[in-house]
Amino acid sequence: MRDTVNQAFVNDYQEVDITLSKFMEYDELFGLGENEEYRFVRFGLFADEVITAADGSVIPENGMIAEVS
């Protein structure tokens, strides 16, 4: 048995759609999945390359763009 939580993002200006899914396995031996751990998993969106905005600000390569739960 496992819990699944889905999250979707839309950036209309750049026309980017990102869909993420969380899958948490249950393991009775190690007590995993019995305490709603899936609620504490976070996703991070990172830049694959340097991104320079119109205002000159920069997100470095591998820099975090956004984080969601």
PQR file of N, CA, C, O and H, with PARSE charges and radii, in Angstrom:
ATOM      1  N   MET A   1       0.853  -1.172   0.000 -0.4000 1.5000
ATOM      2  CA  MET A   1       0.000   0.000   0.000 -0.0000 2.0000
ATOM      3  C   MET A   1       0.894   1.227   0.000  0.5500 1.7000
ATOM      4  O   MET A   1       1.976   1.209   0.587 -0.5500 1.4000
ATOM      5  N   ARG A   2       0.458   2.275  -0.642 -0.4000 1.5000
ATOM      6  CA  ARG A   2       1.211   3.522  -0.647 -0.0000 2.0000
ATOM      7  C   ARG A   2       0.271   4.699  -0.796  0.5500 1.7000
ATOM      8  O   ARG A   2      -0.852   4.563  -1.281 -0.5500 1.4000
ATOM      9  H   ARG A   2      -0.421   2.290  -1.118  0.4000 1.0000
ATOM     10  N   ASP A   3       0.752   5.865  -0.370 -0.4000 1.5000
ATOM     11  CA  ASP A   3      -0.004   7.104  -0.528 -0.0000 2.0000
ATOM     12  C   ASP A   3       0.546   7.844  -1.733  0.5500 1.7000
ATOM     13  O   ASP A   3       1.739   7.772  -2.027 -0.5500 1.4000
ATOM     14  H   ASP A   3       1.665   5.976   0.024  0.4000 1.0000
ATOM     15  N   THR A   4      -0.322   8.549  -2.422 -0.4000 1.5000
ATOM     16  CA  THR A   4       0.089   9.342  -3.576 -0.0000 2.0000
ATOM     17  C   THR A   4      -0.469  10.745  -3.436  0.5500 1.7000
ATOM     18  O   THR A   4      -1.652  10.926  -3.149 -0.5500 1.4000
ATOM     19  H   THR A   4      -1.292   8.608  -2.183  0.4000 1.0000
ATOM     20  N   VAL A   5       0.384  11.734  -3.639 -0.4000 1.5000
ATOM     21  CA  VAL A   5      -0.038  13.122  -3.639 -0.0000 2.0000
ATOM     22  C   VAL A   5       0.452  13.731  -4.944  0.5500 1.7000
ATOM     23  O   VAL A   5       1.631  13.603  -5.276 -0.5500 1.4000
ATOM     24  H   VAL A   5       1.345  11.587  -3.872  0.4000 1.0000
ATOM     25  N   ASN A   6      -0.413  14.380  -5.678 -0.4000 1.5000
ATOM     26  CA  ASN A   6      -0.046  14.987  -6.952 -0.0000 2.0000
ATOM     27  C   ASN A   6      -0.053  16.502  -6.829  0.5500 1.7000
ATOM     28  O   ASN A   6      -0.889  17.075  -6.129 -0.5500 1.4000
ATOM     29  H   ASN A   6      -1.370  14.484  -5.409  0.4000 1.0000
ATOM     30  N   GLN A   7       0.880  17.143  -7.511 -0.4000 1.5000
ATOM     31  CA  GLN A   7       0.988  18.600  -7.502 -0.0000 2.0000
ATOM     32  C   GLN A   7       1.288  19.046  -8.925  0.5500 1.7000
ATOM     33  O   GLN A   7       2.108  18.427  -9.603 -0.5500 1.4000
ATOM     34  H   GLN A   7       1.558  16.677  -8.079  0.4000 1.0000
ATOM     35  N   ALA A   8       0.648  20.095  -9.382 -0.4000 1.5000
ATOM     36  CA  ALA A   8       0.890  20.613 -10.730 -0.0000 2.0000
ATOM     37  C   ALA A   8       1.200  22.100 -10.654  0.5500 1.7000
ATOM     38  O   ALA A   8       0.673  22.803  -9.792 -0.5500 1.4000
ATOM     39  H   ALA A   8      -0.018  20.597  -8.831  0.4000 1.0000
ATOM     40  N   PHE A   9       2.056  22.584 -11.555 -0.4000 1.5000
ATOM     41  CA  PHE A   9       2.447  23.979 -11.615 -0.0000 2.0000
ATOM     42  C   PHE A   9       2.204  24.490 -13.023  0.5500 1.7000
ATOM     43  O   PHE A   9       2.388  23.754 -13.993 -0.5500 1.4000
ATOM     44  H   PHE A   9       2.484  22.013 -12.256  0.4000 1.0000
ATOM     45  N   VAL A  10       1.797  25.730 -13.141 -0.4000 1.5000
ATOM     46  CA  VAL A  10       1.620  26.341 -14.456 -0.0000 2.0000
ATOM     47  C   VAL A  10       2.227  27.735 -14.428  0.5500 1.7000
ATOM     48  O   VAL A  10       1.937  28.526 -13.532 -0.5500 1.4000
ATOM     49  H   VAL A  10       1.649  26.327 -12.354  0.4000 1.0000
ATOM     50  N   ASN A  11       3.064  28.032 -15.404 -0.4000 1.5000
ATOM     51  CA  ASN A  11       3.636  29.357 -15.573 -0.0000 2.0000
ATOM     52  C   ASN A  11       3.130  29.840 -16.926  0.5500 1.7000
ATOM     53  O   ASN A  11       3.723  29.524 -17.957 -0.5500 1.4000
ATOM     54  H   ASN A  11       3.300  27.389 -16.132  0.4000 1.0000
ATOM     55  N   ASP A  12       2.040  30.604 -16.932 -0.4000 1.5000
ATOM     56  CA  ASP A  12       1.408  31.014 -18.186 -0.0000 2.0000
ATOM     57  C   ASP A  12       2.326  31.862 -19.066  0.5500 1.7000
ATOM     58  O   ASP A  12       2.275  31.758 -20.291 -0.5500 1.4000
ATOM     59  H   ASP A  12       1.558  30.861 -16.095  0.4000 1.0000
ATOM     60  N   TYR A  13       3.161  32.698 -18.456 -0.4000 1.5000
ATOM     61  CA  TYR A  13       4.031  33.566 -19.250 -0.0000 2.0000
ATOM     62  C   TYR A  13       5.016  32.749 -20.087  0.5500 1.7000
ATOM     63  O   TYR A  13       5.196  33.007 -21.277 -0.5500 1.4000
ATOM     64  H   TYR A  13       3.203  32.783 -17.460  0.4000 1.0000
ATOM     65  N   GLN A  14       5.642  31.772 -19.459 -0.4000 1.5000
ATOM     66  CA  GLN A  14       6.623  30.943 -20.159 -0.0000 2.0000
ATOM     67  C   GLN A  14       5.995  29.697 -20.779  0.5500 1.7000
ATOM     68  O   GLN A  14       6.663  28.948 -21.491 -0.5500 1.4000
ATOM     69  H   GLN A  14       5.495  31.562 -18.492  0.4000 1.0000
ATOM     70  N   GLU A  15       4.710  29.480 -20.507 -0.4000 1.5000
ATOM     71  CA  GLU A  15       3.997  28.311 -21.002 -0.0000 2.0000
ATOM     72  C   GLU A  15       4.679  27.007 -20.595  0.5500 1.7000
ATOM     73  O   GLU A  15       4.953  26.143 -21.428 -0.5500 1.4000
ATOM     74  H   GLU A  15       4.167  30.089 -19.929  0.4000 1.0000
ATOM     75  N   VAL A  16       4.948  26.886 -19.292 -0.4000 1.5000
ATOM     76  CA  VAL A  16       5.578  25.692 -18.754 -0.0000 2.0000
ATOM     77  C   VAL A  16       4.590  24.990 -17.841  0.5500 1.7000
ATOM     78  O   VAL A  16       4.000  25.614 -16.959 -0.5500 1.4000
ATOM     79  H   VAL A  16       4.727  27.588 -18.615  0.4000 1.0000
ATOM     80  N   ASP A  17       4.408  23.695 -18.050 -0.4000 1.5000
ATOM     81  CA  ASP A  17       3.580  22.868 -17.174 -0.0000 2.0000
ATOM     82  C   ASP A  17       4.475  21.797 -16.559  0.5500 1.7000
ATOM     83  O   ASP A  17       5.205  21.108 -17.271 -0.5500 1.4000
ATOM     84  H   ASP A  17       4.888  23.188 -18.766  0.4000 1.0000
ATOM     85  N   ILE A  18       4.416  21.660 -15.245 -0.4000 1.5000
ATOM     86  CA  ILE A  18       5.189  20.640 -14.545 -0.0000 2.0000
ATOM     87  C   ILE A  18       4.229  19.875 -13.654  0.5500 1.7000
ATOM     88  O   ILE A  18       3.455  20.477 -12.908 -0.5500 1.4000
ATOM     89  H   ILE A  18       3.823  22.220 -14.666  0.4000 1.0000
ATOM     90  N   THR A  19       4.273  18.570 -13.725 -0.4000 1.5000
ATOM     91  CA  THR A  19       3.441  17.729 -12.876 -0.0000 2.0000
ATOM     92  C   THR A  19       4.345  16.788 -12.092  0.5500 1.7000
ATOM     93  O   THR A  19       5.218  16.137 -12.668 -0.5500 1.4000
ATOM     94  H   THR A  19       4.901  18.081 -14.331  0.4000 1.0000
ATOM     95  N   LEU A  20       4.138  16.715 -10.774 -0.4000 1.5000
ATOM     96  CA  LEU A  20       4.937  15.864  -9.901 -0.0000 2.0000
ATOM     97  C   LEU A  20       4.022  14.937  -9.123  0.5500 1.7000
ATOM     98  O   LEU A  20       2.880  15.287  -8.827 -0.5500 1.4000
ATOM     99  H   LEU A  20       3.429  17.244 -10.307  0.4000 1.0000
ATOM    100  N   SER A  21       4.520  13.764  -8.795 -0.4000 1.5000
ATOM    101  CA  SER A  21       3.763  12.820  -7.970 -0.0000 2.0000
ATOM    102  C   SER A  21       4.656  12.311  -6.851  0.5500 1.7000
ATOM    103  O   SER A  21       5.835  12.035  -7.070 -0.5500 1.4000
ATOM    104  H   SER A  21       5.448  13.480  -9.036  0.4000 1.0000
ATOM    105  N   LYS A  22       4.100  12.186  -5.654 -0.4000 1.5000
ATOM    106  CA  LYS A  22       4.809  11.601  -4.522 -0.0000 2.0000
ATOM    107  C   LYS A  22       4.308  10.172  -4.349  0.5500 1.7000
ATOM    108  O   LYS A  22       3.100   9.935  -4.334 -0.5500 1.4000
ATOM    109  H   LYS A  22       3.142  12.410  -5.475  0.4000 1.0000
ATOM    110  N   PHE A  23       5.212   9.234  -4.221 -0.4000 1.5000
ATOM    111  CA  PHE A  23       4.858   7.855  -3.925 -0.0000 2.0000
ATOM    112  C   PHE A  23       5.636   7.440  -2.690  0.5500 1.7000
ATOM    113  O   PHE A  23       6.867   7.473  -2.689 -0.5500 1.4000
ATOM    114  H   PHE A  23       6.193   9.426  -4.234  0.4000 1.0000
ATOM    115  N   MET A  24       4.934   7.053  -1.646 -0.4000 1.5000
ATOM    116  CA  MET A  24       5.584   6.615  -0.419 -0.0000 2.0000
ATOM    117  C   MET A  24       5.219   5.159  -0.168  0.5500 1.7000
ATOM    118  O   MET A  24       4.044   4.815  -0.048 -0.5500 1.4000
ATOM    119  H   MET A  24       3.934   7.027  -1.646  0.4000 1.0000
ATOM    120  N   GLU A  25       6.226   4.317  -0.092 -0.4000 1.5000
ATOM    121  CA  GLU A  25       6.007   2.899   0.173 -0.0000 2.0000
ATOM    122  C   GLU A  25       5.811   2.685   1.674  0.5500 1.7000
ATOM    123  O   GLU A  25       6.301   3.457   2.499 -0.5500 1.4000
ATOM    124  H   GLU A  25       7.181   4.596  -0.190  0.4000 1.0000
ATOM    125  N   TYR A  26       5.094   1.633   1.998 -0.4000 1.5000
ATOM    126  CA  TYR A  26       4.931   1.222   3.385 -0.0000 2.0000
ATOM    127  C   TYR A  26       5.909   0.096   3.678  0.5500 1.7000
ATOM    128  O   TYR A  26       6.076  -0.813   2.865 -0.5500 1.4000
ATOM    129  H   TYR A  26       4.696   1.006   1.328  0.4000 1.0000
ATOM    130  N   ASP A  27       6.549   0.150   4.826 -0.4000 1.5000
ATOM    131  CA  ASP A  27       7.460  -0.899   5.254 -0.0000 2.0000
ATOM    132  C   ASP A  27       7.240  -1.106   6.745  0.5500 1.7000
ATOM    133  O   ASP A  27       7.702  -0.313   7.565 -0.5500 1.4000
ATOM    134  H   ASP A  27       6.414   0.888   5.487  0.4000 1.0000
ATOM    135  N   GLU A  28       6.534  -2.175   7.089 -0.4000 1.5000
ATOM    136  CA  GLU A  28       6.217  -2.429   8.498 -0.0000 2.0000
ATOM    137  C   GLU A  28       7.470  -2.694   9.321  0.5500 1.7000
ATOM    138  O   GLU A  28       7.548  -2.279  10.478 -0.5500 1.4000
ATOM    139  H   GLU A  28       6.159  -2.820   6.423  0.4000 1.0000
ATOM    140  N   LEU A  29       8.456  -3.386   8.737 -0.4000 1.5000
ATOM    141  CA  LEU A  29       9.678  -3.715   9.462 -0.0000 2.0000
ATOM    142  C   LEU A  29      10.382  -2.457   9.964  0.5500 1.7000
ATOM    143  O   LEU A  29      10.849  -2.415  11.103 -0.5500 1.4000
ATOM    144  H   LEU A  29       8.392  -3.723   7.798  0.4000 1.0000
ATOM    145  N   PHE A  30      10.460  -1.435   9.118 -0.4000 1.5000
ATOM    146  CA  PHE A  30      11.146  -0.203   9.487 -0.0000 2.0000
ATOM    147  C   PHE A  30      10.188   0.902   9.919  0.5500 1.7000
ATOM    148  O   PHE A  30      10.627   2.013  10.217 -0.5500 1.4000
ATOM    149  H   PHE A  30      10.081  -1.469   8.193  0.4000 1.0000
ATOM    150  N   GLY A  31       8.895   0.618   9.956 -0.4000 1.5000
ATOM    151  CA  GLY A  31       7.916   1.600  10.403 -0.0000 2.0000
ATOM    152  C   GLY A  31       7.761   2.780   9.465  0.5500 1.7000
ATOM    153  O   GLY A  31       7.458   3.890   9.903 -0.5500 1.4000
ATOM    154  H   GLY A  31       8.539  -0.284   9.714  0.4000 1.0000
ATOM    155  N   LEU A  32       7.967   2.549   8.180 -0.4000 1.5000
ATOM    156  CA  LEU A  32       7.846   3.629   7.202 -0.0000 2.0000
ATOM    157  C   LEU A  32       6.455   3.662   6.599  0.5500 1.7000
ATOM    158  O   LEU A  32       5.890   2.617   6.276 -0.5500 1.4000
ATOM    159  H   LEU A  32       8.212   1.647   7.824  0.4000 1.0000
ATOM    160  N   GLY A  33       5.905   4.846   6.445 -0.4000 1.5000
ATOM    161  CA  GLY A  33       4.607   5.010   5.808 -0.0000 2.0000
ATOM    162  C   GLY A  33       3.438   4.942   6.765  0.5500 1.7000
ATOM    163  O   GLY A  33       2.289   5.079   6.347 -0.5500 1.4000
ATOM    164  H   GLY A  33       6.364   5.695   6.706  0.4000 1.0000
ATOM    165  N   GLU A  34       3.707   4.735   8.027 -0.4000 1.5000
ATOM    166  CA  GLU A  34       2.632   4.609   9.006 -0.0000 2.0000
ATOM    167  C   GLU A  34       2.304   5.937   9.684  0.5500 1.7000
ATOM    168  O   GLU A  34       1.300   6.038  10.389 -0.5500 1.4000
ATOM    169  H   GLU A  34       4.641   4.624   8.367  0.4000 1.0000
ATOM    170  N   ASN A  35       3.128   6.942   9.480 -0.4000 1.5000
ATOM    171  CA  ASN A  35       2.969   8.218  10.183 -0.0000 2.0000
ATOM    172  C   ASN A  35       2.778   9.392   9.232  0.5500 1.7000
ATOM    173  O   ASN A  35       3.158  10.517   9.557 -0.5500 1.4000
ATOM    174  H   ASN A  35       3.944   6.860   8.907  0.4000 1.0000
ATOM    175  N   GLU A  36       2.201   9.147   8.074 -0.4000 1.5000
ATOM    176  CA  GLU A  36       1.933  10.191   7.074 -0.0000 2.0000
ATOM    177  C   GLU A  36       3.199  10.959   6.687  0.5500 1.7000
ATOM    178  O   GLU A  36       3.167  12.178   6.524 -0.5500 1.4000
ATOM    179  H   GLU A  36       1.893   8.233   7.810  0.4000 1.0000
ATOM    180  N   GLU A  37       4.317  10.234   6.542 -0.4000 1.5000
ATOM    181  CA  GLU A  37       5.574  10.872   6.163 -0.0000 2.0000
ATOM    182  C   GLU A  37       5.465  11.612   4.841  0.5500 1.7000
ATOM    183  O   GLU A  37       6.171  12.597   4.626 -0.5500 1.4000
ATOM    184  H   GLU A  37       4.343   9.243   6.675  0.4000 1.0000
ATOM    185  N   TYR A  38       4.596  11.156   3.955 -0.4000 1.5000
ATOM    186  CA  TYR A  38       4.439  11.789   2.641 -0.0000 2.0000
ATOM    187  C   TYR A  38       4.121  13.278   2.765  0.5500 1.7000
ATOM    188  O   TYR A  38       4.425  14.054   1.859 -0.5500 1.4000
ATOM    189  H   TYR A  38       4.022  10.356   4.130  0.4000 1.0000
ATOM    190  N   ARG A  39       3.517  13.678   3.873 -0.4000 1.5000
ATOM    191  CA  ARG A  39       3.159  15.085   4.067 -0.0000 2.0000
ATOM    192  C   ARG A  39       4.391  15.980   4.212  0.5500 1.7000
ATOM    193  O   ARG A  39       4.298  17.195   4.038 -0.5500 1.4000
ATOM    194  H   ARG A  39       3.271  13.048   4.610  0.4000 1.0000
ATOM    195  N   PHE A  40       5.541  15.385   4.528 -0.4000 1.5000
ATOM    196  CA  PHE A  40       6.746  16.163   4.798 -0.0000 2.0000
ATOM    197  C   PHE A  40       7.757  16.110   3.653  0.5500 1.7000
ATOM    198  O   PHE A  40       8.829  16.708   3.746 -0.5500 1.4000
ATOM    199  H   PHE A  40       5.617  14.398   4.669  0.4000 1.0000
ATOM    200  N   VAL A  41       7.423  15.403   2.580 -0.4000 1.5000
ATOM    201  CA  VAL A  41       8.305  15.356   1.412 -0.0000 2.0000
ATOM    202  C   VAL A  41       8.173  16.670   0.658  0.5500 1.7000
ATOM    203  O   VAL A  41       7.063  17.165   0.459 -0.5500 1.4000
ATOM    204  H   VAL A  41       6.552  14.918   2.505  0.4000 1.0000
ATOM    205  N   ARG A  42       9.300  17.239   0.237 -0.4000 1.5000
ATOM    206  CA  ARG A  42       9.297  18.509  -0.488 -0.0000 2.0000
ATOM    207  C   ARG A  42       9.944  18.300  -1.846  0.5500 1.7000
ATOM    208  O   ARG A  42      10.868  17.499  -1.989 -0.5500 1.4000
ATOM    209  H   ARG A  42      10.202  16.838   0.399  0.4000 1.0000
ATOM    210  N   PHE A  43       9.454  19.023  -2.836 -0.4000 1.5000
ATOM    211  CA  PHE A  43      10.023  19.010  -4.177 -0.0000 2.0000
ATOM    212  C   PHE A  43      10.765  20.317  -4.402  0.5500 1.7000
ATOM    213  O   PHE A  43      10.319  21.380  -3.969 -0.5500 1.4000
ATOM    214  H   PHE A  43       8.704  19.674  -2.720  0.4000 1.0000
ATOM    215  N   GLY A  44      11.891  20.230  -5.077 -0.4000 1.5000
ATOM    216  CA  GLY A  44      12.623  21.427  -5.462 -0.0000 2.0000
ATOM    217  C   GLY A  44      12.786  21.471  -6.971  0.5500 1.7000
ATOM    218  O   GLY A  44      13.048  20.448  -7.604 -0.5500 1.4000
ATOM    219  H   GLY A  44      12.253  19.367  -5.428  0.4000 1.0000
ATOM    220  N   LEU A  45      12.632  22.652  -7.544 -0.4000 1.5000
ATOM    221  CA  LEU A  45      12.865  22.867  -8.967 -0.0000 2.0000
ATOM    222  C   LEU A  45      14.181  23.633  -9.087  0.5500 1.7000
ATOM    223  O   LEU A  45      14.325  24.723  -8.534 -0.5500 1.4000
ATOM    224  H   LEU A  45      12.419  23.483  -7.030  0.4000 1.0000
ATOM    225  N   PHE A  46      15.146  23.051  -9.819 -0.4000 1.5000
ATOM    226  CA  PHE A  46      16.485  23.619  -9.910 -0.0000 2.0000
ATOM    227  C   PHE A  46      16.816  23.989 -11.349  0.5500 1.7000
ATOM    228  O   PHE A  46      16.339  23.357 -12.291 -0.5500 1.4000
ATOM    229  H   PHE A  46      15.029  22.166 -10.268  0.4000 1.0000
ATOM    230  N   ALA A  47      17.638  25.022 -11.506 -0.4000 1.5000
ATOM    231  CA  ALA A  47      18.052  25.484 -12.833 -0.0000 2.0000
ATOM    232  C   ALA A  47      19.112  24.544 -13.403  0.5500 1.7000
ATOM    233  O   ALA A  47      20.071  24.192 -12.716 -0.5500 1.4000
ATOM    234  H   ALA A  47      18.026  25.535 -10.741  0.4000 1.0000
ATOM    235  N   ASP A  48      18.937  24.145 -14.650 -0.4000 1.5000
ATOM    236  CA  ASP A  48      19.913  23.291 -15.328 -0.0000 2.0000
ATOM    237  C   ASP A  48      21.104  24.112 -15.825  0.5500 1.7000
ATOM    238  O   ASP A  48      22.192  23.582 -16.049 -0.5500 1.4000
ATOM    239  H   ASP A  48      18.158  24.431 -15.208  0.4000 1.0000
ATOM    240  N   GLU A  49      20.878  25.393 -15.988 -0.4000 1.5000
ATOM    241  CA  GLU A  49      21.924  26.307 -16.453 -0.0000 2.0000
ATOM    242  C   GLU A  49      21.665  27.673 -15.827  0.5500 1.7000
ATOM    243  O   GLU A  49      20.609  27.893 -15.234 -0.5500 1.4000
ATOM    244  H   GLU A  49      19.994  25.823 -15.806  0.4000 1.0000
ATOM    245  N   VAL A  50      22.605  28.574 -15.954 -0.4000 1.5000
ATOM    246  CA  VAL A  50      22.440  29.932 -15.423 -0.0000 2.0000
ATOM    247  C   VAL A  50      21.243  30.588 -16.112  0.5500 1.7000
ATOM    248  O   VAL A  50      21.121  30.539 -17.336 -0.5500 1.4000
ATOM    249  H   VAL A  50      23.462  28.395 -16.436  0.4000 1.0000
ATOM    250  N   ILE A  51      20.357  31.203 -15.316 -0.4000 1.5000
ATOM    251  CA  ILE A  51      19.185  31.900 -15.850 -0.0000 2.0000
ATOM    252  C   ILE A  51      19.299  33.369 -15.455  0.5500 1.7000
ATOM    253  O   ILE A  51      19.424  33.693 -14.274 -0.5500 1.4000
ATOM    254  H   ILE A  51      20.456  31.242 -14.321  0.4000 1.0000
ATOM    255  N   THR A  52      19.255  34.251 -16.447 -0.4000 1.5000
ATOM    256  CA  THR A  52      19.318  35.691 -16.195 -0.0000 2.0000
ATOM    257  C   THR A  52      17.962  36.303 -16.513  0.5500 1.7000
ATOM    258  O   THR A  52      17.461  36.174 -17.630 -0.5500 1.4000
ATOM    259  H   THR A  52      19.154  33.988 -17.406  0.4000 1.0000
ATOM    260  N   ALA A  53      17.368  36.972 -15.522 -0.4000 1.5000
ATOM    261  CA  ALA A  53      16.063  37.616 -15.689 -0.0000 2.0000
ATOM    262  C   ALA A  53      16.221  38.961 -16.387  0.5500 1.7000
ATOM    263  O   ALA A  53      17.330  39.479 -16.519 -0.5500 1.4000
ATOM    264  H   ALA A  53      17.774  37.077 -14.615  0.4000 1.0000
ATOM    265  N   ALA A  54      15.106  39.516 -16.826 -0.4000 1.5000
ATOM    266  CA  ALA A  54      15.108  40.809 -17.517 -0.0000 2.0000
ATOM    267  C   ALA A  54      15.691  41.916 -16.637  0.5500 1.7000
ATOM    268  O   ALA A  54      16.283  42.867 -17.147 -0.5500 1.4000
ATOM    269  H   ALA A  54      14.205  39.095 -16.719  0.4000 1.0000
ATOM    270  N   ASP A  55      15.525  41.795 -15.305 -0.4000 1.5000
ATOM    271  CA  ASP A  55      16.046  42.830 -14.403 -0.0000 2.0000
ATOM    272  C   ASP A  55      17.526  42.632 -14.068  0.5500 1.7000
ATOM    273  O   ASP A  55      18.092  43.393 -13.283 -0.5500 1.4000
ATOM    274  H   ASP A  55      15.044  41.022 -14.890  0.4000 1.0000
ATOM    275  N   GLY A  56      18.154  41.606 -14.663 -0.4000 1.5000
ATOM    276  CA  GLY A  56      19.571  41.354 -14.433 -0.0000 2.0000
ATOM    277  C   GLY A  56      19.865  40.392 -13.299  0.5500 1.7000
ATOM    278  O   GLY A  56      21.012  39.978 -13.131 -0.5500 1.4000
ATOM    279  H   GLY A  56      17.694  40.988 -15.300  0.4000 1.0000
ATOM    280  N   SER A  57      18.854  40.022 -12.511 -0.4000 1.5000
ATOM    281  CA  SER A  57      19.089  39.056 -11.440 -0.0000 2.0000
ATOM    282  C   SER A  57      19.389  37.688 -12.055  0.5500 1.7000
ATOM    283  O   SER A  57      18.923  37.365 -13.147 -0.5500 1.4000
ATOM    284  H   SER A  57      17.922  40.359 -12.647  0.4000 1.0000
ATOM    285  N   VAL A  58      20.179  36.895 -11.329 -0.4000 1.5000
ATOM    286  CA  VAL A  58      20.656  35.624 -11.871 -0.0000 2.0000
ATOM    287  C   VAL A  58      20.325  34.484 -10.922  0.5500 1.7000
ATOM    288  O   VAL A  58      20.469  34.610  -9.706 -0.5500 1.4000
ATOM    289  H   VAL A  58      20.558  37.157 -10.442  0.4000 1.0000
ATOM    290  N   ILE A  59      19.883  33.377 -11.488 -0.4000 1.5000
ATOM    291  CA  ILE A  59      19.771  32.116 -10.760 -0.0000 2.0000
ATOM    292  C   ILE A  59      20.922  31.265 -11.282  0.5500 1.7000
ATOM    293  O   ILE A  59      20.981  30.984 -12.479 -0.5500 1.4000
ATOM    294  H   ILE A  59      19.766  33.274 -12.475  0.4000 1.0000
ATOM    295  N   PRO A  60      21.839  30.848 -10.405 -0.5600 1.5000
ATOM    296  CA  PRO A  60      23.001  30.097 -10.874  0.2800 2.0000
ATOM    297  C   PRO A  60      22.634  28.678 -11.319  0.5500 1.7000
ATOM    298  O   PRO A  60      21.573  28.162 -10.966 -0.5500 1.4000
ATOM    299  N   GLU A  61      23.513  28.064 -12.087 -0.4000 1.5000
ATOM    300  CA  GLU A  61      23.323  26.665 -12.458 -0.0000 2.0000
ATOM    301  C   GLU A  61      23.149  25.845 -11.182  0.5500 1.7000
ATOM    302  O   GLU A  61      23.899  26.028 -10.222 -0.5500 1.4000
ATOM    303  H   GLU A  61      24.375  28.483 -12.374  0.4000 1.0000
ATOM    304  N   ASN A  62      22.182  24.957 -11.164 -0.4000 1.5000
ATOM    305  CA  ASN A  62      21.821  24.121 -10.013 -0.0000 2.0000
ATOM    306  C   ASN A  62      21.205  24.919  -8.871  0.5500 1.7000
ATOM    307  O   ASN A  62      20.997  24.370  -7.789 -0.5500 1.4000
ATOM    308  H   ASN A  62      21.573  24.809 -11.943  0.4000 1.0000
ATOM    309  N   GLY A  63      20.910  26.196  -9.080 -0.4000 1.5000
ATOM    310  CA  GLY A  63      20.263  27.017  -8.063 -0.0000 2.0000
ATOM    311  C   GLY A  63      18.786  26.664  -7.952  0.5500 1.7000
ATOM    312  O   GLY A  63      18.149  26.308  -8.943 -0.5500 1.4000
ATOM    313  H   GLY A  63      21.080  26.642  -9.959  0.4000 1.0000
ATOM    314  N   MET A  64      18.243  26.763  -6.737 -0.4000 1.5000
ATOM    315  CA  MET A  64      16.833  26.437  -6.519 -0.0000 2.0000
ATOM    316  C   MET A  64      15.947  27.559  -7.048  0.5500 1.7000
ATOM    317  O   MET A  64      16.151  28.733  -6.738 -0.5500 1.4000
ATOM    318  H   MET A  64      18.761  27.052  -5.931  0.4000 1.0000
ATOM    319  N   ILE A  65      14.964  27.175  -7.848 -0.4000 1.5000
ATOM    320  CA  ILE A  65      14.002  28.126  -8.400 -0.0000 2.0000
ATOM    321  C   ILE A  65      12.762  28.178  -7.520  0.5500 1.7000
ATOM    322  O   ILE A  65      12.247  29.259  -7.234 -0.5500 1.4000
ATOM    323  H   ILE A  65      14.798  26.222  -8.100  0.4000 1.0000
ATOM    324  N   ALA A  66      12.283  27.020  -7.092 -0.4000 1.5000
ATOM    325  CA  ALA A  66      11.068  26.956  -6.273 -0.0000 2.0000
ATOM    326  C   ALA A  66      11.065  25.671  -5.465  0.5500 1.7000
ATOM    327  O   ALA A  66      11.734  24.698  -5.815 -0.5500 1.4000
ATOM    328  H   ALA A  66      12.702  26.142  -7.325  0.4000 1.0000
ATOM    329  N   GLU A  67      10.296  25.682  -4.370 -0.4000 1.5000
ATOM    330  CA  GLU A  67      10.144  24.517  -3.506 -0.0000 2.0000
ATOM    331  C   GLU A  67       8.675  24.401  -3.122  0.5500 1.7000
ATOM    332  O   GLU A  67       8.048  25.394  -2.750 -0.5500 1.4000
ATOM    333  H   GLU A  67       9.753  26.472  -4.086  0.4000 1.0000
ATOM    334  N   VAL A  68       8.129  23.201  -3.209 -0.4000 1.5000
ATOM    335  CA  VAL A  68       6.733  22.969  -2.839 -0.0000 2.0000
ATOM    336  C   VAL A  68       6.616  21.662  -2.075  0.5500 1.7000
ATOM    337  O   VAL A  68       7.502  20.810  -2.133 -0.5500 1.4000
ATOM    338  H   VAL A  68       8.638  22.395  -3.511  0.4000 1.0000
ATOM    339  N   SER A  69       5.512  21.519  -1.359 -0.4000 1.5000
ATOM    340  CA  SER A  69       5.271  20.253  -0.664 -0.0000 2.0000
ATOM    341  C   SER A  69       4.108  19.541  -1.285  0.5500 1.7000
ATOM    342  O   SER A  69       3.743  18.452  -0.842 -0.5500 1.4000
ATOM    343  H   SER A  69       4.792  22.211  -1.312  0.4000 1.0000
TER
END
